[in-house]
Amino acid sequence: MPESDYVIFDVETTGMKPEEGHAIVELAAERVRGREVIETFDSLVNPGRKVEADAIAIHGITNELIAREGRPLMEVIPAFMLFCEGATLVAHNIKFDLAFINKHLKDLGLPPLNNPMLDTLDLARSKLMLGSYALSYLAKHFAIPQPTAHRALADVEVTRQVLFKLLDLSK
């Protein structure tokens, strides 16, 4: 039986709460088969609202960058949905990322993602006793370089490496 694909993804947002109108400004993912990245999805997203200074301070994605390179949500979110087809979704604190994706899908009149899911945060908590389970802390624990924290594709790459380290602990 062939091994199922993972889609490891991350979002950067205008704020913390999709129910208060905060939105995705960057969405990135890697489709992984076995332990090989077979496809990458990476897009800046124009959320149709200004990004506030506190969010810019975290991820560095400015309103000017979004105006220049951001694609409309109505284009990015359905494309991401197709990218995920048939795969197990993986993220660090997946509930946060998925809340934004599913809110945007709902706003577009599309069904929520119902793929199988795996949260590296929950997996880490079940396998390790650490002072923190933040992605940056896990990266340091496993000696994984983290050159650009809080940019979606960089966080996806770190999450993928953390996932495989955690899965190897099971063996």
N, CA and C atoms as a LAMMPS dump frame, in Angstrom:
ITEM: TIMESTEP
0
ITEM: NUMBER OF ATOMS
513
ITEM: BOX BOUNDS ff ff ff
-5.0000000000000000e+02 5.0000000000000000e+02
-5.0000000000000000e+02 5.0000000000000000e+02
-5.0000000000000000e+02 5.0000000000000000e+02
ITEM: ATOMS id mol type element x y z
1 1 1 N 0.856 -1.188 0
2 1 2 C 0 0 0
3 1 3 C 0.891 1.238 0
4 2 1 N 0.648 2.203 -0.924
5 2 2 C 1.506 3.384 -0.99
6 2 3 C 1.347 4.264 0.247
7 3 1 N 2.455 4.895 0.624
8 3 2 C 2.443 5.809 1.758
9 3 3 C 1.642 7.052 1.373
10 4 1 N 0.85 7.557 2.314
11 4 2 C 0.033 8.728 1.992
12 4 3 C 0.885 9.99 1.995
13 5 1 N 0.441 10.988 1.243
14 5 2 C 1.127 12.272 1.198
15 5 3 C 0.773 13.085 2.428
16 6 1 N 1.729 13.896 2.859
17 6 2 C 1.496 14.923 3.869
18 6 3 C 1.518 16.265 3.161
19 7 1 N 0.646 17.168 3.561
20 7 2 C 0.779 18.572 3.187
21 7 3 C 1.049 19.328 4.483
22 8 1 N 2.285 19.794 4.592
23 8 2 C 2.724 20.541 5.764
24 8 3 C 2.547 22.012 5.413
25 9 1 N 1.773 22.741 6.227
26 9 2 C 1.438 24.112 5.851
27 9 3 C 1.545 25.073 7.02
28 10 1 N 1.581 26.363 6.673
29 10 2 C 1.636 27.424 7.674
30 10 3 C 1.022 28.679 7.078
31 11 1 N 0.413 29.474 7.945
32 11 2 C -0.123 30.772 7.523
33 11 3 C 0.516 31.878 8.356
34 12 1 N 0.635 33.042 7.752
35 12 2 C 0.924 34.283 8.473
36 12 3 C -0.318 35.139 8.287
37 13 1 N -0.664 35.916 9.323
38 13 2 C -1.965 36.579 9.337
39 13 3 C -1.876 38.041 9.766
40 14 1 N -3.014 38.729 9.633
41 14 2 C -3.106 40.125 10.077
42 14 3 C -3.332 40.22 11.582
43 15 1 N -3.657 39.121 12.217
44 15 2 C -3.931 39.092 13.655
45 15 3 C -4.235 37.673 14.085
46 16 1 N -4.723 37.518 15.298
47 16 2 C -4.871 36.194 15.891
48 16 3 C -6.259 35.568 15.745
49 17 1 N -7.282 36.371 15.385
50 17 2 C -8.649 35.854 15.464
51 17 3 C -9.411 36.016 14.15
52 18 1 N -9.583 34.909 13.419
53 18 2 C -10.335 35.008 12.164
54 18 3 C -11.781 35.465 12.381
55 19 1 N -12.358 35.121 13.535
56 19 2 C -13.746 35.504 13.804
57 19 3 C -13.894 37.015 13.996
58 20 1 N -12.77 37.723 14.191
59 20 2 C -12.804 39.189 14.316
60 20 3 C -12.36 39.867 13.018
61 21 1 N -12.306 39.083 11.937
62 21 2 C -11.988 39.659 10.641
63 21 3 C -10.517 39.614 10.256
64 22 1 N -9.671 39.055 11.119
65 22 2 C -8.266 38.911 10.739
66 22 3 C -8.165 37.899 9.606
67 23 1 N -7.125 38.048 8.794
68 23 2 C -7.051 37.258 7.567
69 23 3 C -5.626 36.803 7.282
70 24 1 N -5.515 35.86 6.37
71 24 2 C -4.221 35.33 5.939
72 24 3 C -3.528 36.346 5.032
73 25 1 N -2.214 36.544 5.272
74 25 2 C -1.403 37.37 4.368
75 25 3 C -0.34 36.54 3.649
76 26 1 N -0.089 35.33 4.151
77 26 2 C 0.843 34.429 3.477
78 26 3 C 0.439 32.996 3.792
79 27 1 N 0.496 32.153 2.766
80 27 2 C 0.151 30.742 2.903
81 27 3 C 1.191 29.935 2.146
82 28 1 N 1.808 29.004 2.855
83 28 2 C 2.827 28.166 2.224
84 28 3 C 2.619 26.721 2.651
85 29 1 N 3.043 25.808 1.775
86 29 2 C 2.905 24.379 2.068
87 29 3 C 3.907 23.592 1.241
88 30 1 N 4.234 22.431 1.764
89 30 2 C 5.017 21.453 1.019
90 30 3 C 4.216 20.16 0.989
91 31 1 N 4.128 19.573 -0.182
92 31 2 C 3.519 18.247 -0.306
93 31 3 C 4.667 17.251 -0.255
94 32 1 N 4.585 16.329 0.702
95 32 2 C 5.669 15.397 0.976
96 32 3 C 5.175 13.974 0.766
97 33 1 N 5.956 13.198 0.036
98 33 2 C 5.67 11.769 -0.157
99 33 3 C 6.908 11.019 0.308
100 34 1 N 6.701 10.049 1.212
101 34 2 C 7.853 9.44 1.861
102 34 3 C 8.477 10.535 2.71
103 35 1 N 9.696 10.881 2.424
104 35 2 C 10.308 12.028 3.111
105 35 3 C 10.808 13.063 2.119
106 36 1 N 10.261 12.97 0.904
107 36 2 C 10.686 13.882 -0.167
108 36 3 C 9.612 14.936 -0.442
109 37 1 N 10.043 16.18 -0.561
110 37 2 C 9.136 17.253 -0.964
111 37 3 C 8.905 17.086 -2.468
112 38 1 N 7.648 16.888 -2.858
113 38 2 C 7.351 16.683 -4.274
114 38 3 C 6.717 17.916 -4.913
115 39 1 N 6.204 18.84 -4.079
116 39 2 C 5.582 20.044 -4.626
117 39 3 C 5.525 21.099 -3.525
118 40 1 N 5.633 22.362 -3.934
119 40 2 C 5.599 23.475 -2.981
120 40 3 C 4.513 24.461 -3.389
121 41 1 N 3.834 25.004 -2.388
122 41 2 C 2.812 26.033 -2.58
123 41 3 C 3.259 27.215 -1.728
124 42 1 N 3.34 28.399 -2.313
125 42 2 C 3.814 29.564 -1.555
126 42 3 C 3.215 30.813 -2.172
127 43 1 N 2.434 31.549 -1.388
128 43 2 C 1.811 32.75 -1.924
129 43 3 C 1.616 33.806 -0.854
130 44 1 N 1.949 35.036 -1.212
131 44 2 C 1.48 36.17 -0.424
132 44 3 C 0.029 36.381 -0.806
133 45 1 N -0.765 36.828 0.151
134 45 2 C -2.202 36.967 -0.055
135 45 3 C -2.614 38.396 0.266
136 46 1 N -3.399 38.976 -0.62
137 46 2 C -3.958 40.294 -0.336
138 46 3 C -5.267 40.075 0.416
139 47 1 N -5.278 40.372 1.724
140 47 2 C -6.463 40.07 2.53
141 47 3 C -7.587 41.09 2.381
142 48 1 N -7.339 42.162 1.617
143 48 2 C -8.376 43.175 1.462
144 48 3 C -8.493 44.082 2.669
145 49 1 N -7.483 44.075 3.517
146 49 2 C -7.448 44.965 4.686
147 49 3 C -5.997 45.265 5.015
148 50 1 N -5.777 46.319 5.755
149 50 2 C -4.417 46.703 6.143
150 50 3 C -3.872 45.738 7.186
151 51 1 N -2.566 45.508 7.104
152 51 2 C -1.876 44.72 8.121
153 51 3 C -1.387 45.699 9.171
154 52 1 N -1.712 45.429 10.427
155 52 2 C -1.342 46.34 11.513
156 52 3 C 0.12 46.16 11.899
157 53 1 N 0.676 47.191 12.509
158 53 2 C 2.101 47.24 12.85
159 53 3 C 2.536 46.065 13.729
160 54 1 N 1.695 45.649 14.682
161 54 2 C 2.099 44.543 15.567
162 54 3 C 2.247 43.235 14.799
163 55 1 N 1.409 43.012 13.789
164 55 2 C 1.541 41.809 12.957
165 55 3 C 2.774 41.92 12.056
166 56 1 N 3.01 43.083 11.489
167 56 2 C 4.19 43.296 10.648
168 56 3 C 5.454 43.056 11.461
169 57 1 N 5.445 43.455 12.733
170 57 2 C 6.616 43.258 13.602
171 57 3 C 6.93 41.777 13.79
172 58 1 N 5.92 40.918 13.717
173 58 2 C 6.129 39.473 13.887
174 58 3 C 6.654 38.846 12.594
175 59 1 N 5.966 39.089 11.471
176 59 2 C 6.343 38.371 10.24
177 59 3 C 7.05 39.221 9.197
178 60 1 N 7.036 40.523 9.336
179 60 2 C 7.754 41.386 8.397
180 60 3 C 7.075 41.572 7.054
181 61 1 N 5.827 41.122 6.929
182 61 2 C 5.103 41.259 5.663
183 61 3 C 4.37 42.603 5.686
184 62 1 N 4.847 43.54 4.889
185 62 2 C 4.311 44.902 4.901
186 62 3 C 3.142 45.062 3.942
187 63 1 N 2.398 46.13 4.149
188 63 2 C 1.295 46.452 3.246
189 63 3 C 1.807 46.719 1.832
190 64 1 N 2.996 47.299 1.717
191 64 2 C 3.588 47.576 0.408
192 64 3 C 3.913 46.267 -0.315
193 65 1 N 4.477 45.302 0.421
194 65 2 C 4.804 43.997 -0.164
195 65 3 C 3.534 43.294 -0.649
196 66 1 N 2.494 43.344 0.161
197 66 2 C 1.218 42.718 -0.209
198 66 3 C 0.617 43.403 -1.438
199 67 1 N 0.674 44.737 -1.468
200 67 2 C 0.136 45.469 -2.622
201 67 3 C 0.875 45.08 -3.902
202 68 1 N 2.173 44.839 -3.78
203 68 2 C 3.006 44.518 -4.94
204 68 3 C 2.871 43.056 -5.37
205 69 1 N 2.832 42.125 -4.383
206 69 2 C 2.941 40.703 -4.709
207 69 3 C 1.77 39.836 -4.246
208 70 1 N 0.863 40.391 -3.461
209 70 2 C -0.235 39.595 -2.919
210 70 3 C -1.265 39.222 -3.966
211 71 1 N -1.724 37.981 -3.888
212 71 2 C -2.795 37.495 -4.768
213 71 3 C -4.111 37.513 -3.989
214 72 1 N -5.243 37.628 -4.669
215 72 2 C -6.524 37.666 -3.959
216 72 3 C -6.813 36.352 -3.219
217 73 1 N -7.43 36.476 -2.05
218 73 2 C -7.847 35.305 -1.265
219 73 3 C -8.683 34.36 -2.117
220 74 1 N -9.594 34.91 -2.928
221 74 2 C -10.508 34.077 -3.717
222 74 3 C -9.767 33.255 -4.764
223 75 1 N -8.506 33.57 -5.01
224 75 2 C -7.675 32.797 -5.923
225 75 3 C -6.796 31.803 -5.144
226 76 1 N -6.22 32.264 -4.039
227 76 2 C -5.243 31.461 -3.293
228 76 3 C -5.899 30.312 -2.532
229 77 1 N -6.995 30.589 -1.843
230 77 2 C -7.605 29.577 -0.965
231 77 3 C -8.117 28.364 -1.756
232 78 1 N -8.86 28.549 -2.853
233 78 2 C -9.269 27.361 -3.633
234 78 3 C -8.071 26.604 -4.225
235 79 1 N -7.024 27.324 -4.627
236 79 2 C -5.826 26.659 -5.156
237 79 3 C -5.171 25.813 -4.066
238 80 1 N -5.163 26.325 -2.846
239 80 2 C -4.611 25.565 -1.725
240 80 3 C -5.458 24.324 -1.451
241 81 1 N -6.761 24.473 -1.54
242 81 2 C -7.679 23.349 -1.326
243 81 3 C -7.347 22.208 -2.301
244 82 1 N -7.121 22.547 -3.55
245 82 2 C -6.755 21.54 -4.556
246 82 3 C -5.376 20.94 -4.247
247 83 1 N -4.447 21.764 -3.788
248 83 2 C -3.096 21.307 -3.438
249 83 3 C -3.158 20.228 -2.345
250 84 1 N -4.125 20.355 -1.44
251 84 2 C -4.253 19.454 -0.283
252 84 3 C -5.007 18.166 -0.583
253 85 1 N -5.612 18.073 -1.726
254 85 2 C -6.492 16.945 -2.041
255 85 3 C -5.803 15.6 -1.796
256 86 1 N -6.458 14.759 -0.983
257 86 2 C -5.98 13.405 -0.738
258 86 3 C -4.825 13.278 0.231
259 87 1 N -4.433 14.362 0.876
260 87 2 C -3.262 14.329 1.766
261 87 3 C -3.668 14.504 3.226
262 88 1 N -2.795 14.06 4.113
263 88 2 C -2.927 14.35 5.542
264 88 3 C -2.336 15.734 5.782
265 89 1 N -3.101 16.608 6.424
266 89 2 C -2.633 17.966 6.704
267 89 3 C -1.81 17.981 7.985
268 90 1 N -0.69 18.684 7.94
269 90 2 C 0.209 18.781 9.088
270 90 3 C 0.546 20.249 9.319
271 91 1 N 0.47 20.674 10.57
272 91 2 C 0.902 22.026 10.94
273 91 3 C 1.275 22.021 12.407
274 92 1 N 1.99 23.048 12.817
275 92 2 C 2.324 23.216 14.227
276 92 3 C 1.242 24.11 14.82
277 93 1 N 0.442 23.564 15.733
278 93 2 C -0.763 24.211 16.26
279 93 3 C -1.78 24.364 15.121
280 94 1 N -2.139 23.236 14.555
281 94 2 C -2.976 23.185 13.352
282 94 3 C -4.319 23.885 13.542
283 95 1 N -4.841 23.912 14.756
284 95 2 C -6.149 24.543 14.979
285 95 3 C -6.112 26.018 14.59
286 96 1 N -4.992 26.695 14.883
287 96 2 C -4.85 28.115 14.54
288 96 3 C -4.895 28.3 13.022
289 97 1 N -4.032 27.587 12.317
290 97 2 C -3.932 27.742 10.863
291 97 3 C -5.239 27.343 10.171
292 98 1 N -5.801 26.24 10.621
293 98 2 C -7.022 25.724 10.003
294 98 3 C -8.214 26.648 10.236
295 99 1 N -8.251 27.318 11.386
296 99 2 C -9.348 28.258 11.653
297 99 3 C -9.383 29.345 10.577
298 100 1 N -8.214 29.834 10.181
299 100 2 C -8.151 30.859 9.139
300 100 3 C -8.54 30.29 7.767
301 101 1 N -7.971 29.148 7.419
302 101 2 C -8.27 28.534 6.119
303 101 3 C -9.772 28.269 6.009
304 102 1 N -10.344 27.632 7.028
305 102 2 C -11.765 27.271 6.964
306 102 3 C -12.68 28.492 7
307 103 1 N -12.271 29.547 7.695
308 103 2 C -13.057 30.795 7.691
309 103 3 C -13.089 31.375 6.28
310 104 1 N -11.938 31.39 5.607
311 104 2 C -11.888 31.916 4.242
312 104 3 C -12.668 31.017 3.279
313 105 1 N -12.575 29.706 3.454
314 105 2 C -13.361 28.79 2.614
315 105 3 C -14.858 29.061 2.796
316 106 1 N -15.275 29.221 4.042
317 106 2 C -16.69 29.508 4.329
318 106 3 C -17.114 30.813 3.67
319 107 1 N -16.269 31.845 3.792
320 107 2 C -16.588 33.146 3.182
321 107 3 C -16.728 33.032 1.661
322 108 1 N -16.012 32.077 1.07
323 108 2 C -16.072 31.867 -0.381
324 108 3 C -17.166 30.871 -0.78
325 109 1 N -17.947 30.408 0.208
326 109 2 C -19.024 29.464 -0.074
327 109 3 C -18.532 28.06 -0.34
328 110 1 N -17.327 27.737 0.149
329 110 2 C -16.737 26.412 -0.066
330 110 3 C -16.737 25.622 1.239
331 111 1 N -16.733 24.288 1.145
332 111 2 C -16.738 23.469 2.364
333 111 3 C -15.388 23.528 3.077
334 112 1 N -15.387 23.294 4.387
335 112 2 C -14.121 23.269 5.132
336 112 3 C -13.269 22.072 4.715
337 113 1 N -11.977 22.189 4.949
338 113 2 C -11.088 21.047 4.712
339 113 3 C -11.424 19.957 5.717
340 114 1 N -11.557 18.724 5.248
341 114 2 C -11.861 17.627 6.164
342 114 3 C -10.857 16.486 6.006
343 115 1 N -9.657 16.839 5.558
344 115 2 C -8.587 15.85 5.413
345 115 3 C -8.195 15.306 6.785
346 116 1 N -7.554 14.131 6.82
347 116 2 C -6.943 13.696 8.073
348 116 3 C -5.914 14.746 8.502
349 117 1 N -5.705 14.873 9.806
350 117 2 C -4.82 15.931 10.304
351 117 3 C -3.852 15.413 11.342
352 118 1 N -2.702 16.071 11.4
353 118 2 C -1.667 15.752 12.378
354 118 3 C -1.074 17.067 12.861
355 119 1 N -1.063 17.25 14.161
356 119 2 C -0.538 18.481 14.756
357 119 3 C 0.815 18.186 15.396
358 120 1 N 1.876 18.829 14.904
359 120 2 C 3.205 18.585 15.484
360 120 3 C 3.283 19.09 16.923
361 121 1 N 2.459 20.057 17.292
362 121 2 C 2.415 20.522 18.684
363 121 3 C 1.919 19.395 19.591
364 122 1 N 0.806 18.773 19.229
365 122 2 C 0.277 17.653 20.022
366 122 3 C 1.242 16.47 20.03
367 123 1 N 1.844 16.195 18.868
368 123 2 C 2.788 15.087 18.762
369 123 3 C 3.997 15.318 19.678
370 124 1 N 4.513 16.536 19.673
371 124 2 C 5.656 16.866 20.536
372 124 3 C 5.289 16.718 22.013
373 125 1 N 4.117 17.193 22.381
374 125 2 C 3.681 17.083 23.786
375 125 3 C 3.54 15.629 24.214
376 126 1 N 3.159 14.754 23.287
377 126 2 C 2.971 13.342 23.633
378 126 3 C 4.304 12.58 23.697
379 127 1 N 5.361 13.102 23.083
380 127 2 C 6.622 12.365 22.989
381 127 3 C 7.776 12.964 23.784
382 128 1 N 7.672 14.241 24.145
383 128 2 C 8.794 14.929 24.785
384 128 3 C 8.343 15.638 26.054
385 129 1 N 9.264 15.773 26.98
386 129 2 C 9.033 16.587 28.172
387 129 3 C 9.959 17.796 28.055
388 130 1 N 9.399 18.915 27.63
389 130 2 C 10.186 20.126 27.415
390 130 3 C 9.545 21.308 28.136
391 131 1 N 10.32 22.362 28.301
392 131 2 C 9.808 23.576 28.932
393 131 3 C 8.884 24.359 28.017
394 132 1 N 9.024 24.173 26.718
395 132 2 C 8.19 24.853 25.729
396 132 3 C 8.03 23.936 24.524
397 133 1 N 6.928 24.099 23.844
398 133 2 C 6.682 23.327 22.624
399 133 3 C 6.531 24.255 21.416
400 134 1 N 6.988 25.494 21.562
401 134 2 C 6.992 26.434 20.438
402 134 3 C 7.86 25.844 19.328
403 135 1 N 7.519 26.156 18.093
404 135 2 C 8.269 25.624 16.964
405 135 3 C 9.746 25.984 17.062
406 136 1 N 10.047 27.215 17.455
407 136 2 C 11.448 27.635 17.567
408 136 3 C 12.185 26.835 18.646
409 137 1 N 11.496 26.514 19.722
410 137 2 C 12.101 25.729 20.805
411 137 3 C 12.355 24.288 20.343
412 138 1 N 11.392 23.705 19.639
413 138 2 C 11.569 22.345 19.108
414 138 3 C 12.707 22.309 18.089
415 139 1 N 12.787 23.344 17.249
416 139 2 C 13.878 23.419 16.268
417 139 3 C 15.226 23.433 16.995
418 140 1 N 15.311 24.217 18.044
419 140 2 C 16.561 24.279 18.814
420 140 3 C 16.845 22.926 19.473
421 141 1 N 15.812 22.298 20.039
422 141 2 C 15.952 20.995 20.687
423 141 3 C 16.52 19.955 19.728
424 142 1 N 16.047 19.974 18.484
425 142 2 C 16.481 18.997 17.483
426 142 3 C 17.649 19.503 16.622
427 143 1 N 18.213 20.659 16.972
428 143 2 C 19.337 21.266 16.231
429 143 3 C 18.982 21.487 14.753
430 144 1 N 17.776 21.996 14.526
431 144 2 C 17.312 22.312 13.176
432 144 3 C 17.507 23.819 12.968
433 145 1 N 18.256 24.21 11.948
434 145 2 C 18.43 25.649 11.688
435 145 3 C 17.079 26.304 11.392
436 146 1 N 16.901 27.513 11.915
437 146 2 C 15.653 28.251 11.701
438 146 3 C 16.006 29.682 11.297
439 147 1 N 16.399 29.86 10.023
440 147 2 C 16.915 31.156 9.596
441 147 3 C 15.896 32.285 9.558
442 148 1 N 14.639 31.998 9.198
443 148 2 C 13.647 33.057 9.041
444 148 3 C 12.341 32.657 9.724
445 149 1 N 12.307 32.752 11.038
446 149 2 C 11.08 32.4 11.752
447 149 3 C 9.968 33.377 11.383
448 150 1 N 8.769 32.88 11.361
449 150 2 C 7.559 33.655 11.097
450 150 3 C 7.448 34.149 9.669
451 151 1 N 8.012 33.399 8.738
452 151 2 C 7.628 33.489 7.333
453 151 3 C 7.134 32.094 7.013
454 152 1 N 6.051 32.01 6.268
455 152 2 C 5.321 30.751 6.138
456 152 3 C 6.167 29.607 5.58
457 153 1 N 6.874 29.807 4.474
458 153 2 C 7.611 28.687 3.883
459 153 3 C 8.765 28.248 4.782
460 154 1 N 9.441 29.182 5.415
461 154 2 C 10.525 28.817 6.338
462 154 3 C 9.97 27.999 7.508
463 155 1 N 8.819 28.407 8.041
464 155 2 C 8.209 27.654 9.141
465 155 3 C 7.735 26.275 8.68
466 156 1 N 7.267 26.163 7.439
467 156 2 C 6.874 24.855 6.887
468 156 3 C 8.09 23.93 6.837
469 157 1 N 9.213 24.445 6.374
470 157 2 C 10.428 23.625 6.269
471 157 3 C 10.881 23.138 7.646
472 158 1 N 10.811 24 8.648
473 158 2 C 11.18 23.604 10.01
474 158 3 C 10.171 22.587 10.552
475 159 1 N 8.881 22.829 10.316
476 159 2 C 7.836 21.906 10.781
477 159 3 C 8.042 20.521 10.173
478 160 1 N 8.396 20.469 8.889
479 160 2 C 8.653 19.167 8.233
480 160 3 C 9.787 18.44 8.952
481 161 1 N 10.866 19.127 9.232
482 161 2 C 12.001 18.483 9.898
483 161 3 C 11.65 18.052 11.324
484 162 1 N 10.883 18.892 12.032
485 162 2 C 10.424 18.532 13.376
486 162 3 C 9.52 17.302 13.299
487 163 1 N 8.605 17.27 12.343
488 163 2 C 7.704 16.126 12.17
489 163 3 C 8.497 14.835 12.041
490 164 1 N 9.496 14.813 11.166
491 164 2 C 10.25 13.581 10.947
492 164 3 C 11.073 13.202 12.168
493 165 1 N 11.606 14.178 12.892
494 165 2 C 12.326 13.878 14.147
495 165 3 C 11.372 13.242 15.163
496 166 1 N 10.163 13.799 15.255
497 166 2 C 9.165 13.26 16.201
498 166 3 C 8.717 11.863 15.782
499 167 1 N 8.49 11.648 14.501
500 167 2 C 8.07 10.327 14.028
501 167 3 C 9.186 9.303 14.26
502 168 1 N 10.44 9.728 14.119
503 168 2 C 11.572 8.824 14.356
504 168 3 C 11.653 8.403 15.826
505 169 1 N 11.133 9.238 16.739
506 169 2 C 11.148 8.87 18.162
507 169 3 C 10.242 7.673 18.425
508 170 1 N 9.28 7.44 17.528
509 170 2 C 8.331 6.33 17.688
510 170 3 C 8.955 4.987 17.356
511 171 1 N 10.016 5.029 16.55
512 171 2 C 10.603 3.773 16.046
513 171 3 C 11.426 3.071 17.094
